[in-house]
Amino acid sequence: MARVKDEKKGIQEQIIESAGQIYNYLSNKGEVSISKMKKDLSLNENFAEMGLGWLSREDKLEYTQKAKSVTVKLR
């Protein structure tokens, strides 16, 4: 049971770290496509999505649909 808690904590820490990387990136770059952001940060696909979700839940992001891509920027 303790190992499961350690693994969950590790995953949550990775999500928070990913959210921090995304926040700092957007703070420097402004509005960018999600695909460019993922490529530039070299984040694992799952953690990039979870980091975006974390920041969205905190109401830190604004999304815009542009043609075939979605852009994101800080609020």
Backbone as XML, in Angstrom:
<?xml version="1.0"?>
<chain id="A" units="angstrom">
  <residue number="1" name="MET">
    <atom name="N" x="0.825" y="-1.197" z="0.000"/>
    <atom name="CA" x="0.000" y="0.000" z="0.000"/>
    <atom name="C" x="0.868" y="1.258" z="0.000"/>
  </residue>
  <residue number="2" name="ALA">
    <atom name="N" x="1.954" y="1.272" z="0.765"/>
    <atom name="CA" x="2.835" y="2.440" z="0.819"/>
    <atom name="C" x="3.465" y="2.703" z="-0.539"/>
  </residue>
  <residue number="3" name="ARG">
    <atom name="N" x="3.804" y="1.645" z="-1.270"/>
    <atom name="CA" x="4.409" y="1.811" z="-2.588"/>
    <atom name="C" x="3.441" y="2.490" z="-3.553"/>
  </residue>
  <residue number="4" name="VAL">
    <atom name="N" x="2.166" y="2.123" z="-3.488"/>
    <atom name="CA" x="1.158" y="2.749" z="-4.346"/>
    <atom name="C" x="1.088" y="4.241" z="-4.045"/>
  </residue>
  <residue number="5" name="LYS">
    <atom name="N" x="1.113" y="4.612" z="-2.769"/>
    <atom name="CA" x="1.087" y="6.035" z="-2.401"/>
    <atom name="C" x="2.314" y="6.749" z="-2.928"/>
  </residue>
  <residue number="6" name="ASP">
    <atom name="N" x="3.493" y="6.115" z="-2.850"/>
    <atom name="CA" x="4.726" y="6.708" z="-3.363"/>
    <atom name="C" x="4.645" y="6.918" z="-4.867"/>
  </residue>
  <residue number="7" name="GLU">
    <atom name="N" x="4.095" y="5.930" z="-5.591"/>
    <atom name="CA" x="3.966" y="6.050" z="-7.041"/>
    <atom name="C" x="3.003" y="7.175" z="-7.398"/>
  </residue>
  <residue number="8" name="LYS">
    <atom name="N" x="1.883" y="7.270" z="-6.674"/>
    <atom name="CA" x="0.926" y="8.336" z="-6.939"/>
    <atom name="C" x="1.543" y="9.694" z="-6.659"/>
  </residue>
  <residue number="9" name="LYS">
    <atom name="N" x="2.292" y="9.793" z="-5.579"/>
    <atom name="CA" x="2.948" y="11.046" z="-5.249"/>
    <atom name="C" x="3.939" y="11.412" z="-6.345"/>
  </residue>
  <residue number="10" name="GLY">
    <atom name="N" x="4.674" y="10.449" z="-6.834"/>
    <atom name="CA" x="5.618" y="10.704" z="-7.910"/>
    <atom name="C" x="4.930" y="11.205" z="-9.160"/>
  </residue>
  <residue number="11" name="ILE">
    <atom name="N" x="3.805" y="10.612" z="-9.495"/>
    <atom name="CA" x="3.058" y="11.038" z="-10.675"/>
    <atom name="C" x="2.521" y="12.453" z="-10.468"/>
  </residue>
  <residue number="12" name="GLN">
    <atom name="N" x="1.964" y="12.711" z="-9.296"/>
    <atom name="CA" x="1.428" y="14.046" z="-9.030"/>
    <atom name="C" x="2.555" y="15.087" z="-9.090"/>
  </residue>
  <residue number="13" name="GLU">
    <atom name="N" x="3.713" y="14.753" z="-8.567"/>
    <atom name="CA" x="4.848" y="15.675" z="-8.637"/>
    <atom name="C" x="5.252" y="15.936" z="-10.083"/>
  </residue>
  <residue number="14" name="GLN">
    <atom name="N" x="5.197" y="14.907" z="-10.923"/>
    <atom name="CA" x="5.528" y="15.076" z="-12.338"/>
    <atom name="C" x="4.500" y="15.973" z="-13.035"/>
  </residue>
  <residue number="15" name="ILE">
    <atom name="N" x="3.241" y="15.835" z="-12.665"/>
    <atom name="CA" x="2.191" y="16.678" z="-13.244"/>
    <atom name="C" x="2.419" y="18.126" z="-12.844"/>
  </residue>
  <residue number="16" name="ILE">
    <atom name="N" x="2.714" y="18.347" z="-11.574"/>
    <atom name="CA" x="2.959" y="19.712" z="-11.083"/>
    <atom name="C" x="4.195" y="20.304" z="-11.762"/>
  </residue>
  <residue number="17" name="GLU">
    <atom name="N" x="5.233" y="19.502" z="-11.906"/>
    <atom name="CA" x="6.445" y="19.962" z="-12.579"/>
    <atom name="C" x="6.150" y="20.315" z="-14.036"/>
  </residue>
  <residue number="18" name="SER">
    <atom name="N" x="5.366" y="19.483" z="-14.709"/>
    <atom name="CA" x="4.983" y="19.756" z="-16.099"/>
    <atom name="C" x="4.177" y="21.044" z="-16.185"/>
  </residue>
  <residue number="19" name="ALA">
    <atom name="N" x="3.251" y="21.229" z="-15.255"/>
    <atom name="CA" x="2.441" y="22.454" z="-15.228"/>
    <atom name="C" x="3.345" y="23.673" z="-15.044"/>
  </residue>
  <residue number="20" name="GLY">
    <atom name="N" x="4.341" y="23.564" z="-14.190"/>
    <atom name="CA" x="5.281" y="24.662" z="-13.978"/>
    <atom name="C" x="6.090" y="24.974" z="-15.227"/>
  </residue>
  <residue number="21" name="GLN">
    <atom name="N" x="6.543" y="23.936" z="-15.915"/>
    <atom name="CA" x="7.292" y="24.135" z="-17.161"/>
    <atom name="C" x="6.413" y="24.823" z="-18.202"/>
  </residue>
  <residue number="22" name="ILE">
    <atom name="N" x="5.170" y="24.374" z="-18.300"/>
    <atom name="CA" x="4.230" y="24.965" z="-19.264"/>
    <atom name="C" x="3.974" y="26.426" z="-18.910"/>
  </residue>
  <residue number="23" name="TYR">
    <atom name="N" x="3.738" y="26.703" z="-17.640"/>
    <atom name="CA" x="3.460" y="28.071" z="-17.197"/>
    <atom name="C" x="4.640" y="28.993" z="-17.537"/>
  </residue>
  <residue number="24" name="ASN">
    <atom name="N" x="5.842" y="28.569" z="-17.199"/>
    <atom name="CA" x="7.035" y="29.378" z="-17.479"/>
    <atom name="C" x="7.241" y="29.579" z="-18.977"/>
  </residue>
  <residue number="25" name="TYR">
    <atom name="N" x="7.019" y="28.520" z="-19.747"/>
    <atom name="CA" x="7.148" y="28.600" z="-21.199"/>
    <atom name="C" x="6.178" y="29.633" z="-21.769"/>
  </residue>
  <residue number="26" name="LEU">
    <atom name="N" x="4.904" y="29.534" z="-21.362"/>
    <atom name="CA" x="3.900" y="30.467" z="-21.877"/>
    <atom name="C" x="4.152" y="31.892" z="-21.392"/>
  </residue>
  <residue number="27" name="SER">
    <atom name="N" x="4.699" y="32.019" z="-20.217"/>
    <atom name="CA" x="5.039" y="33.337" z="-19.678"/>
    <atom name="C" x="6.086" y="34.016" z="-20.567"/>
  </residue>
  <residue number="28" name="ASN">
    <atom name="N" x="7.007" y="33.235" z="-21.105"/>
    <atom name="CA" x="8.058" y="33.775" z="-21.979"/>
    <atom name="C" x="7.631" y="33.909" z="-23.430"/>
  </residue>
  <residue number="29" name="LYS">
    <atom name="N" x="6.832" y="32.961" z="-23.919"/>
    <atom name="CA" x="6.504" y="32.892" z="-25.348"/>
    <atom name="C" x="5.199" y="33.580" z="-25.718"/>
  </residue>
  <residue number="30" name="GLY">
    <atom name="N" x="4.274" y="33.711" z="-24.793"/>
    <atom name="CA" x="2.952" y="34.236" z="-25.137"/>
    <atom name="C" x="2.092" y="33.125" z="-25.724"/>
  </residue>
  <residue number="31" name="GLU">
    <atom name="N" x="1.293" y="33.468" z="-26.710"/>
    <atom name="CA" x="0.374" y="32.505" z="-27.313"/>
    <atom name="C" x="1.105" y="31.595" z="-28.301"/>
  </residue>
  <residue number="32" name="VAL">
    <atom name="N" x="0.938" y="30.301" z="-28.135"/>
    <atom name="CA" x="1.556" y="29.315" z="-29.029"/>
    <atom name="C" x="0.589" y="28.158" z="-29.254"/>
  </residue>
  <residue number="33" name="SER">
    <atom name="N" x="0.838" y="27.395" z="-30.304"/>
    <atom name="CA" x="0.030" y="26.199" z="-30.521"/>
    <atom name="C" x="0.442" y="25.145" z="-29.490"/>
  </residue>
  <residue number="34" name="ILE">
    <atom name="N" x="-0.504" y="24.330" z="-29.119"/>
    <atom name="CA" x="-0.221" y="23.277" z="-28.145"/>
    <atom name="C" x="0.818" y="22.312" z="-28.705"/>
  </residue>
  <residue number="35" name="SER">
    <atom name="N" x="0.739" y="22.002" z="-29.990"/>
    <atom name="CA" x="1.709" y="21.072" z="-30.570"/>
    <atom name="C" x="3.128" y="21.653" z="-30.543"/>
  </residue>
  <residue number="36" name="LYS">
    <atom name="N" x="3.282" y="22.945" z="-30.809"/>
    <atom name="CA" x="4.608" y="23.574" z="-30.731"/>
    <atom name="C" x="5.115" y="23.560" z="-29.296"/>
  </residue>
  <residue number="37" name="MET">
    <atom name="N" x="4.252" y="23.871" z="-28.362"/>
    <atom name="CA" x="4.640" y="23.886" z="-26.959"/>
    <atom name="C" x="5.138" y="22.511" z="-26.519"/>
  </residue>
  <residue number="38" name="LYS">
    <atom name="N" x="4.410" y="21.472" z="-26.875"/>
    <atom name="CA" x="4.810" y="20.110" z="-26.516"/>
    <atom name="C" x="6.169" y="19.766" z="-27.124"/>
  </residue>
  <residue number="39" name="LYS">
    <atom name="N" x="6.351" y="20.148" z="-28.375"/>
    <atom name="CA" x="7.616" y="19.854" z="-29.066"/>
    <atom name="C" x="8.775" y="20.613" z="-28.410"/>
  </residue>
  <residue number="40" name="ASP">
    <atom name="N" x="8.574" y="21.902" z="-28.164"/>
    <atom name="CA" x="9.626" y="22.726" z="-27.567"/>
    <atom name="C" x="10.011" y="22.258" z="-26.164"/>
  </residue>
  <residue number="41" name="LEU">
    <atom name="N" x="9.020" y="21.825" z="-25.382"/>
    <atom name="CA" x="9.288" y="21.405" z="-24.004"/>
    <atom name="C" x="9.707" y="19.939" z="-23.892"/>
  </residue>
  <residue number="42" name="SER">
    <atom name="N" x="9.517" y="19.174" z="-24.946"/>
    <atom name="CA" x="9.837" y="17.737" z="-24.933"/>
    <atom name="C" x="9.187" y="17.011" z="-23.760"/>
  </residue>
  <residue number="43" name="LEU">
    <atom name="N" x="7.952" y="17.392" z="-23.467"/>
    <atom name="CA" x="7.220" y="16.728" z="-22.380"/>
    <atom name="C" x="6.587" y="15.442" z="-22.884"/>
  </residue>
  <residue number="44" name="ASN">
    <atom name="N" x="6.537" y="14.452" z="-22.023"/>
    <atom name="CA" x="5.777" y="13.247" z="-22.304"/>
    <atom name="C" x="4.341" y="13.674" z="-22.613"/>
  </residue>
  <residue number="45" name="GLU">
    <atom name="N" x="3.765" y="13.104" z="-23.651"/>
    <atom name="CA" x="2.408" y="13.461" z="-24.095"/>
    <atom name="C" x="1.407" y="13.485" z="-22.942"/>
  </residue>
  <residue number="46" name="ASN">
    <atom name="N" x="1.401" y="12.449" z="-22.124"/>
    <atom name="CA" x="0.451" y="12.379" z="-21.015"/>
    <atom name="C" x="0.667" y="13.504" z="-20.014"/>
  </residue>
  <residue number="47" name="PHE">
    <atom name="N" x="1.919" y="13.783" z="-19.662"/>
    <atom name="CA" x="2.187" y="14.818" z="-18.673"/>
    <atom name="C" x="1.955" y="16.214" z="-19.237"/>
  </residue>
  <residue number="48" name="ALA">
    <atom name="N" x="2.143" y="16.397" z="-20.529"/>
    <atom name="CA" x="1.812" y="17.679" z="-21.148"/>
    <atom name="C" x="0.307" y="17.924" z="-21.024"/>
  </residue>
  <residue number="49" name="GLU">
    <atom name="N" x="-0.481" y="16.912" z="-21.341"/>
    <atom name="CA" x="-1.940" y="17.043" z="-21.250"/>
    <atom name="C" x="-2.393" y="17.251" z="-19.809"/>
  </residue>
  <residue number="50" name="MET">
    <atom name="N" x="-1.807" y="16.497" z="-18.891"/>
    <atom name="CA" x="-2.196" y="16.639" z="-17.486"/>
    <atom name="C" x="-1.751" y="17.992" z="-16.926"/>
  </residue>
  <residue number="51" name="GLY">
    <atom name="N" x="-0.580" y="18.475" z="-17.349"/>
    <atom name="CA" x="-0.123" y="19.798" z="-16.918"/>
    <atom name="C" x="-1.045" y="20.895" z="-17.424"/>
  </residue>
  <residue number="52" name="LEU">
    <atom name="N" x="-1.472" y="20.780" z="-18.686"/>
    <atom name="CA" x="-2.440" y="21.734" z="-19.231"/>
    <atom name="C" x="-3.755" y="21.670" z="-18.457"/>
  </residue>
  <residue number="53" name="GLY">
    <atom name="N" x="-4.180" y="20.468" z="-18.136"/>
    <atom name="CA" x="-5.411" y="20.297" z="-17.368"/>
    <atom name="C" x="-5.308" y="20.931" z="-15.992"/>
  </residue>
  <residue number="54" name="TRP">
    <atom name="N" x="-4.161" y="20.745" z="-15.361"/>
    <atom name="CA" x="-3.928" y="21.318" z="-14.024"/>
    <atom name="C" x="-4.055" y="22.851" z="-14.092"/>
  </residue>
  <residue number="55" name="LEU">
    <atom name="N" x="-3.373" y="23.451" z="-15.071"/>
    <atom name="CA" x="-3.419" y="24.905" z="-15.214"/>
    <atom name="C" x="-4.810" y="25.390" z="-15.621"/>
  </residue>
  <residue number="56" name="SER">
    <atom name="N" x="-5.506" y="24.601" z="-16.420"/>
    <atom name="CA" x="-6.868" y="24.961" z="-16.808"/>
    <atom name="C" x="-7.793" y="24.955" z="-15.601"/>
  </residue>
  <residue number="57" name="ARG">
    <atom name="N" x="-7.633" y="23.961" z="-14.780"/>
    <atom name="CA" x="-8.456" y="23.855" z="-13.567"/>
    <atom name="C" x="-8.211" y="25.044" z="-12.639"/>
  </residue>
  <residue number="58" name="GLU">
    <atom name="N" x="-6.989" y="25.553" z="-12.650"/>
    <atom name="CA" x="-6.625" y="26.720" z="-11.847"/>
    <atom name="C" x="-7.018" y="28.030" z="-12.553"/>
  </residue>
  <residue number="59" name="ASP">
    <atom name="N" x="-7.655" y="27.913" z="-13.724"/>
    <atom name="CA" x="-8.118" y="29.050" z="-14.523"/>
    <atom name="C" x="-6.965" y="29.963" z="-14.941"/>
  </residue>
  <residue number="60" name="LYS">
    <atom name="N" x="-5.837" y="29.349" z="-15.320"/>
    <atom name="CA" x="-4.645" y="30.100" z="-15.706"/>
    <atom name="C" x="-4.485" y="30.226" z="-17.221"/>
  </residue>
  <residue number="61" name="LEU">
    <atom name="N" x="-5.268" y="29.458" z="-17.997"/>
    <atom name="CA" x="-5.059" y="29.388" z="-19.445"/>
    <atom name="C" x="-6.270" y="29.853" z="-20.234"/>
  </residue>
  <residue number="62" name="GLU">
    <atom name="N" x="-5.980" y="30.316" z="-21.444"/>
    <atom name="CA" x="-7.018" y="30.669" z="-22.402"/>
    <atom name="C" x="-6.696" y="29.954" z="-23.707"/>
  </residue>
  <residue number="63" name="TYR">
    <atom name="N" x="-7.666" y="29.253" z="-24.260"/>
    <atom name="CA" x="-7.483" y="28.475" z="-25.483"/>
    <atom name="C" x="-8.205" y="29.151" z="-26.641"/>
  </residue>
  <residue number="64" name="THR">
    <atom name="N" x="-7.629" y="29.018" z="-27.850"/>
    <atom name="CA" x="-8.250" y="29.539" z="-29.059"/>
    <atom name="C" x="-8.098" y="28.506" z="-30.167"/>
  </residue>
  <residue number="65" name="GLN">
    <atom name="N" x="-9.200" y="28.239" z="-30.870"/>
    <atom name="CA" x="-9.158" y="27.348" z="-32.031"/>
    <atom name="C" x="-8.734" y="28.165" z="-33.229"/>
  </residue>
  <residue number="66" name="LYS">
    <atom name="N" x="-7.654" y="27.762" z="-33.893"/>
    <atom name="CA" x="-7.160" y="28.444" z="-35.085"/>
    <atom name="C" x="-6.964" y="27.414" z="-36.181"/>
  </residue>
  <residue number="67" name="ALA">
    <atom name="N" x="-7.817" y="27.495" z="-37.185"/>
    <atom name="CA" x="-7.784" y="26.557" z="-38.312"/>
    <atom name="C" x="-7.717" y="25.122" z="-37.796"/>
  </residue>
  <residue number="68" name="LYS">
    <atom name="N" x="-6.568" y="24.469" z="-37.973"/>
    <atom name="CA" x="-6.454" y="23.062" z="-37.578"/>
    <atom name="C" x="-5.716" y="22.880" z="-36.259"/>
  </residue>
  <residue number="69" name="SER">
    <atom name="N" x="-5.403" y="23.955" z="-35.588"/>
    <atom name="CA" x="-4.669" y="23.829" z="-34.318"/>
    <atom name="C" x="-5.363" y="24.600" z="-33.202"/>
  </residue>
  <residue number="70" name="VAL">
    <atom name="N" x="-4.947" y="24.316" z="-32.007"/>
    <atom name="CA" x="-5.440" y="25.025" z="-30.830"/>
    <atom name="C" x="-4.251" y="25.743" z="-30.212"/>
  </residue>
  <residue number="71" name="THR">
    <atom name="N" x="-4.441" y="27.037" z="-29.952"/>
    <atom name="CA" x="-3.374" y="27.786" z="-29.288"/>
    <atom name="C" x="-3.753" y="27.986" z="-27.826"/>
  </residue>
  <residue number="72" name="VAL">
    <atom name="N" x="-2.727" y="28.260" z="-27.034"/>
    <atom name="CA" x="-2.930" y="28.460" z="-25.603"/>
    <atom name="C" x="-2.064" y="29.625" z="-25.153"/>
  </residue>
  <residue number="73" name="LYS">
    <atom name="N" x="-2.569" y="30.369" z="-24.190"/>
    <atom name="CA" x="-1.801" y="31.461" z="-23.582"/>
    <atom name="C" x="-2.264" y="31.634" z="-22.152"/>
  </residue>
  <residue number="74" name="LEU">
    <atom name="N" x="-1.457" y="32.340" z="-21.376"/>
    <atom name="CA" x="-1.835" y="32.612" z="-19.994"/>
    <atom name="C" x="-2.925" y="33.661" z="-19.968"/>
  </residue>
  <residue number="75" name="ARG">
    <atom name="N" x="-3.804" y="33.580" z="-18.996"/>
    <atom name="CA" x="-4.851" y="34.594" z="-18.805"/>
    <atom name="C" x="-4.258" y="35.847" z="-18.229"/>
  </residue>
</chain>
